[in-house]
């Protein structure tokens, strides 16, 4: 199984890096071809579509017959032995559209619904975050470790907001209550990279509602393998939010989030 995870991780990193190169090299033209999805503030660019096509083509070559779930084209394939690749071709499309250099390509592989390997690559910098189950997490080959903070009031949190105004309003009300209980809050616009920030200790925790599997499949494993405590949306612990935090503050931070109304945001 370890050998298989190594092979799967190698493919995830390779394919994500190739897609990231395409995303960055074509950005100027890609952002001129923009459509919308769930709302007028939820864009999809030619870069998103091209990157997902590339990932699907490369996976068909390298891992033929395995299922793929992608943000832009949905599910494809039956998934032999419960294997499914989960792809976000550009996580942080609004940032990509505006030229704000905080977006990523996320490629994960799941076995019976649980992530066993994943990679998150930043096109603008080329940085590669990756992890395999039970083998730790790295950034450009350097091992990652979540922060050692143990005081919730000094914890720096990352979060995100939804595309629809009604949800953003509820999220803003929740964050307003939270701000007095922690050091501060950061909102960057890429869930995958927010989870990687927890893994690196750049923030002490992260919470967000309304995410899809492709948003967190790779990043959640990277955070967990770096020692963070992670709760996935389907756990039901925080009203459908994803949560990742340094182990020294995770339990207390969960209590604070509940007291601030995290379970009521949806």
N, C-alpha and C positions, 0 to 999 in steps of 0.2 A: 504493500500500500504506500509506503514512503517513497519508493521509486516512482510509482504512478503519480503521486502528488508533485514530485520534482518535475516530471515530464509535463504535467498539466500547467504548473507554474511557468515553466520555460515557454510554453506556447502562449500563455496569457500575457507575459511580459513582451514577447516578440510581436504579437499581433497588436497590442495596445501601443507599442512604440511606433510601429509602422503607421497606424491610424493617426497617431499624434503628429507625426511628420507631415502627413497629408493635410490634416486640419490646419496646421500652422502655415504651410507653404501656399495654401489656397485661400487664406482668410480674406484677403482684400477683395477677391472676386466673389467668394462664397457669401459674404454678408450683403451683397447686392441682390441676392435671390432669397427672399424671406417670405415665409407663410406663417400662419398662426394655428394653434391647436385648441386648447381648452378655453382660452380667452385671448383678447387682443394683446395682452401682456405676456403671452406664452408663445415665444417665437420658435420656429424651426428654420434653419438655414440650409443652403446647399451643402455646406460643410458637414452638418449633422447627417444628412442623407448619404453623402459620398463616403464618409467615415464608416457608417454602419455597413454599407455595401462592401467596402474593403474588408472589414472584419469578418463578415459572413463568407466572403469568397475565400479568405485565408483559412478560416476554420474548416471550411469544406475540403480544403486541400490537406490540412495538417491533422484534422480530427474528423474524418468523413463519417457521416451517419449520426452524429451527435446533435441533439436539439439546440436551438438558439432562441433566446428571448431577448429582443432588442426594443429600445424605446420607440424607434421610428417605424419598424416593420412588424412588430409583435412577435408571436411565437411561430417557430418553423421547425418541423422534424419531430420525431417521436421520442428521442432521447434514449438511446440504448443503455440498459442497465441503470436507468435513473439519472443519467448525466445530462446536464443542461448548462449551456454557456449563457451568461447574463451580461448584456452589453449596453452601456450608455455611451454613444459615440462622442457626444460633447456634454459633459455635466457642467452647467454654468453657461448655457447658450446666450443668455442676456449679456453676460460679461464678454463673451466672444464677439457678439454683435457690436458692442461698444468699444472693443479694443482694450478692455480692462483685463490685465494678464493673469486672471485667476479662474481657469477652467481646465477641464481634464478629460481624458479618455479613460473609461473604467471598463475592465474586462474581468469577469469572475467565472469560475466554473463551480457548479453545485452538484452534489450527489444526493439524490432523494431530498432536495430542498435545502440542504445545508452547504454553505460555501466551504470548499476544501482548498482552493487556491484563487488568488486574485492579484491584479495589478492595476495601479492608477498612475497614469503618466501625464505630466504637465507639458502641453505642447510649447508653451512660451519659454520654458526654461530647460526642458528635456529631462527634468527630474523624474525618477522612476521609483515609486513606492510599491512594495510587493510583500506577499506573505503566502505561506502554505500552512495548512492546519498542523499544529504541533511542532512547527519548525521555526517559529519566530517571524518577525517582520523587519524589513530593511528599507532604507532610503539610499538609493545608489550603492547598494551593497553594504552599507553601514547599519548595524543593528539598532533598532528603535526601542525606546522605553517610555512609557507614559510617565507623567510627572509624579513627584513624590509629595506634593502638597497634601496637608491633612487638615486644613482649615477652610471650611466652606465659604466663610465671609471673605477669604482672600482668593477664591477660585475665579479664574477667568473662563467664561463660557462662550461657546459659539452657538449660533442658532440660524434659522432661516425663516423666510416668509413665503406664503403661497402666492399663486398668480391671481386668485380672485380677491377682490377688494374686501368682501365680507370676512373671508378667512384671515386676511392680513390684519383687519381691525381687531379681531379676537386675539390674534397672536401678539399684536402690539400691546393690548391691555394686559395680557399675561406677562410679557417682558417688562412692562412698567412696574408691576408688582415685584418682579424678580430682582430688578436692579438694586433695590435697597438691601438685598440679602447676600449678594456676591460682590466680587471685586469690580467686574464690568462685563459687558456683553459685546461680542464681535459678530457681524453679519457679513459674510464674504460672497455668498452666492453659488457655492459648489458643495453639495453635501458630501461627495466623495472626498474632497480635499479637507473639509471640516473634520471628518473622521480620521484622516491622515494626520491632521494637526494634533488631535488627541494622542495618537500613537507617538508622535515626536515630542510631546510635552510642550508644544507651542501654545496650547490652551489646556485647561484642566478638565473641561467637560463640553459636551455637545448635546443638544436636544432639538428635535424638529418634528412637526406634524406633516402629514400629507405626502409622504414620500412613496415612491414605487420601488419595487425590488431592484431595478437597475441602478437606482440612486445610491443604494447602500450595500449591495452584495459584496463588492470587493473591499470597500473602505471599512466595513464592520469587522471583517476578518483581520485586516491590517491593525486596527485598533486593539482587538482582542489579543492578537498574538504579541502585541507590544505591552501587554499586561493590563490594559484598561478593562473595566467592567462594562459589558455591553448588553443592552436589552433591545431586541428587535421589535418592530411595530406589532407583529402578531402575538407578542407575549401578553398583551393586554395590561401590562403593568402601569403604563402612563398614558392611558387614553389613546393608544394607537401611535404614540410618538416613538421615534428611535432615540436611544439614549446611550451615551458612552462617557465614561468618566474615569479619572485617576482612582485607583483603588482606595486611597486614603480618604477620599471625600464622597465616594459613590453612594453609600448608604444615607448619609446625612443630606446629600444633595437631592436624592430622590424624595426625601421628606419635604424639603424646601420647595421643590417643584410642585408637589401635590398641594402643599399649603397655598401656593401661588395660583393654583387653578389649572395646572397643565392638563388634567383629565377632562376639562370642560372646553378646551380650545376647539375641538371638532364640532 
